[in-house]
Amino acid sequence: MSPHKSFVDSPKSAARLKRLHKRNITRRLLRDIGAVAVLVLIGTCGFMVIEHWRVLDALFMTVITLTTVGYGEVRPLTDTGKIFAMFVIFAGASTVVYVLGDMVELFVSFNFELRRMKEQIAKLSDHYIVCGWGRTGQEVTEHFMVKKIPFVVVEADPVLARRARDAELLVIEGDATSDDILLQAQIKTAAGVICCLPDDAANTFIVLSAKELNSNVTIVSRAANPGSESKLRRAGASMVISPYVIAGRRMATAVTHPLVTEFLDVVMHAPEYDLRIDQVNLGANCLLVGKSLKDANIKQQSGAMILALNQSGKLITNPLPDQVFCSGDILIALGTEEELKKLAALAGIRPD
């Protein structure tokens, strides 16, 4: 039903390749560290046995030999010790050159991944910018991934940004209140911005910046304090959501109308049930335009149930049978995925 397309052509294949790549990097790092550790252990044990040195002296001699710092021997070496020291030097030089080369290759590979991510972000259009990848942001991105809606995450916390990258998301590490960061997130071609930061002041700055850079972008913002809702709306937010207000209402409804709450959970949040609510836009060439709800026979042709429609900015709930559809109307319908696809076909929307 969504007009958006996934930001990867085959998400499962891409995710599998990325996981294999990360495992390969981890194995190579462990292998490099293990090679150096084994060489240090062999050198330390060799000097202890050959020169009868204590552990610290043998370890120190091994380290200065491998690193070629030129401090000189801890004590005069025997002929056997000199031969062993030469072996440690040759083995150490070869190992260090190999490990350094491997590290450089891994560094270049990491930079390539970042560059490729930047290129993917630069190509985004009609996407959503999720500002903040805390608990709220994670719920938003999880929903977008299920719906295959393109998005990019903007996160200032390096730890959260790294976790988002590990989750194979497109991520920009930086302050979302900065115009430069929003421009990097392709704000000018974005369909919407979701402000998920816990700080109302920061969310307000994001709304102001986003609206200035793209006056047509749709902005949904979180508001921790009820008094901030009006300020965010004045700044340009299309919708302001207060998690505490919603949670309180939801808990009250769960007690007084538990079946209603269960039904809404099934419709909105349970993927195991093939039932959902979606919205469908009616274009100028839509076959439904000019027809009444009764004459359109939407229920008979698609199986979907029209719950409401937005007409000229006014939300009409439970529309009457003689309600006439107009170009630009937005239908809110309930049905299975197949039924909603049939409704989209009636509206003239091509399937993804």
N, C-alpha and C positions, 0 to 999 in steps of 0.2 A: 504493500500500500504506500509505502514511503517513496517520494520522488527522488530521494537521495540514493547514492550508490556507495558501496563499501570503498574504504580508502585502500584496500588491498584486493587484488583480483581473486586470490584464493587464500583466505585467512588461515585455514588449517595448514596448508602446505608452507606458507610463509612462516607461521609460528613454529612449525616443526624444524624448518631450516635454521631459524634463529636459535632455537634450543640446542640443536646439534652444534652450531657455531660456538655458542657459549661454553658447552661442555668441552669442545676441542681447545678453546682458549684456557680453560681451567686445567685441563690435562697438561697442556704445554707449560704453563706456569709451574705446576707441581713438579713436572719432569725437570725443568731448569733448576728449580730450588733444590730438588733431590740430588741432581748431578753435582752441584757445588757442595752440598752437605756431605755427600759420600767422599768427595775428594778431600775435604777438610778432615774428615774422620780417618781416612787412610793415611794422610800426612801426619796427623797427630799421633796415631798409633805407631806408625813407622819410626818417627823420631824417638818415641818413648822406648821402643824395643831396641833400636840400633844404638842410640846415644845414652840410653838409661836416664832420660830427663823426666822431670815431673810433668804433670798434665799441662799446667799453665805455660811452661817454657816450650813444650812441644807444640801446643796450640798456637802460641805467639809466633814461633818459627814458621809454622805452616802458613799462617795468614800473611806474614810479611813476604814469604816466598811466592805465594800465589798472586799477591797484589803487586809484587815487584817494587815495593816502596824504597828498598835499599837501606834499611836500618842496620844491616849487618847481622852476623850470627849471634845467637844468644851466648853460645860458647863455641870454642874451636871444634870443628867437625872432624870426625875420623874419615878415612878414605871411603868407607862404606856409607857413611852419612853424607859425604859429598855426592856420591853416585846417586843416592836416594833423593837428595835435594834437587839434582838435575832432572831426575824423573818427575818430581813434583812440579818443577818449573815448566817442563814441556807439556805435561798433562794439564797443568793449570792454565797455561796460555791458550791451549787449544780449547779447553772447556769454556774459559771466560770469553774468548772470541765468539764461540758458538752461542753462548747464552746471551751475550750482548746483541748479536745479530738477530736472535729470536725475539728479544725484547723490543728491538726497533721495529721488527716486522709486526709484532702485536700492537705496538703504538700506532703504526701507520694504519693497521686494520681498524683500530678503534676510531681514529680520525676519519677513516673512510665511512664508517657507520654513521658518524655524526654528520658528515657532509651529505650522505645519502638521505638522512632524515631531513636535513634542511632543504634538500631538493624536493622531497615529497611534500613538505609543508608549503614550499613556494608554489607548488602546482595546485594547492587546495582552492576550491571555489564552492560557494553555496554550502559552506561547512559551519561548524559551531566551535566557538572558543570557550573552553572551560577554564575559568580562572580560579585556581586553588584545587589541589588534589587531596584534600582532607577527606573525612568520612562522607561529607555531602558530595564532594566532587567525584569520589570513587563510585558512589551510587549512580550519579549522572552518567559517567563514562561506561559503567557496566550496562546501563540501559541502551546507550548509543551503540555499543558493540553488538548487543543482541539484535537491535533494529538495523544494524549495518549502516549507521549514519556517520558520515565523515566528521571528524573533530580533531582539535589539537588542544593539548593541555598546557597551561602556563602556570608554572609553580616556582616560587622563590626559594623554598627550602631544598637544599641540595640532596638531603636524604630522601625526601618524598619524590623529588625529580628523578633520582636514580631508580627508585622503586617503580615509578611509572614507566621508565624506559625498560626496566626488566620485565614489566608486564606487556612489553611490545606496543606501547602507545607512542604517538607522535608528541614530543614534549619540547617545550622551550623553557629553559631554566632562566628565570628572571622575574622582575617585579611587574605585575600586570597593570599597575597604575602608570607605567611608563609608556609614552606614545611610541617609542622605538620598538618596544617589545610587542605591542599590539600590531604595529605595522609588520613585524616579522611573522606574526600569526595570521597575516593576510586579512586584517580587519576590513579592508575596503571591499573584499569580495565575500565576506562572511555573511551567512544567513542569520546568525544569532550569537549572542554572548551570554554565558551563564556565570554569574558572579557568586562563587561559593565560599568566599573568605569569611571568617568569623568576625572580622572587624567591619562595622557598618561604614566607618569613614573611608576605609580603603575601597569598599564596594562602590561608594558614592563617587570617588575619584575615577574608578574604572568606567562607571556609567557615563560620566561627563566626557572622559577622553574618547570612549567608544562612539558616542553620539557625535562628537565633533569630527571624528575621522570618517564616520559613515552614518549619515543621518537616517538612512533607511533600515539600519540593522535593528533586529528585535532583541531586547535585553530583558533577561529574567534575573532578579537578584534576591539573594537571601538577606533577611533583616533579623538581627539578634534582638534588637529593641523595638517595641511597637512604635515608638515615637519617630523611628527612622524611616518608616514606610512612606510617609508623605514626602520627605526630603528626597528619597530615592526616585519616587515618581516624578517629582519636579525636575530632577536631574535628567530624566529621560527614560527611566526603566518602564518597560511595557507591563511588567507584572512583578510584584514584590511578595515574597513568601516568607512567613515567619514560622520556623520549625516548631517553636514552643506553642504557638497558637494552634497550629495544625495538630500537633501531638495531643494537646489538651482536648480539642474537639473530637479527635479520633478515639481517645480513651473513653470520653463520655458516651459517644455513640456505641462503642463496643459493649458498654454496660447496659444502655437502654435499648439498643437495637442490634443485638449480636448477629442476627441473620443478614441484616443489611451490610454490616461490616464484612462478614464472611463472603458475601456475594461480590462486593467491591474488590476484595483481595483476590478472588478467583479471576475477575475480569481484568484487573490491572497488573497483578503481580505474579500469577501462577502460570508458568509456561507449560505445565503438564495439562492444563485445560485449554482447548482450542476455542477460546472465546475472548474477545477483546473489544475495546472501544477505539474508534479511529475517526479521523476527520478527512473529508473529501472536498476539494475545491471544484466549483462549477465554472468552467471557462465560457467564453462567448460562444463557442461552437458546440457546447454540450447539448446533447439531445434532450436533457431534462429541462433546460431553460424554456420558460414559457408554459410549462405544464404544471398542473396542480399535483399535490401529493397523491391524491386519489387517482388521477389519470396516469401518473407515471408508473404505477404498479411496481414500485421498487421492491416491496416485500415479496411479491409473486415472482419477479424476474431474478432477484438476487438472493433473497432470503434474509437480507440485512434489515434491521429495524432502525428507523430514523428517530433518534431521541430528541434532537434539537437542531436548529440551524441558526447561523449568524447571517443576518441580512441587513446591509447598510449600517453595520456596526452595532446592531441590536440583536441580542440573543433571544431567540424564540424557543422556549422549551415546549415539548409535546405539541408540535404544530398540528393544526386542524387539517382535515382532508382537503379543504379547498385552498390551502396555502399554495401560492404560485411561486415556483422557483425563478430566480433571476440570475443573470450573469454576475459572478463575483460572490455568490452565496457560498457558505461553508457548511457542509452537512456534518453532523455528529451522529455516527451510527454505531450500532451494536451488532456483532455477528462473529462467525468463525472467520478464519483467515481466507478461506475460499469464498465465503459470502461477501466479504469486504472487497476482494479482488473483482468479483462480478459487479459490485456497486461502482468500483473505480472504472471498470470498462464502460458502464452506462454513462459515467461522467466524462468519458473520453480520455481517461488517463491511461497511458501505456504502462504495462507492468515492467518492473525493473529487470 
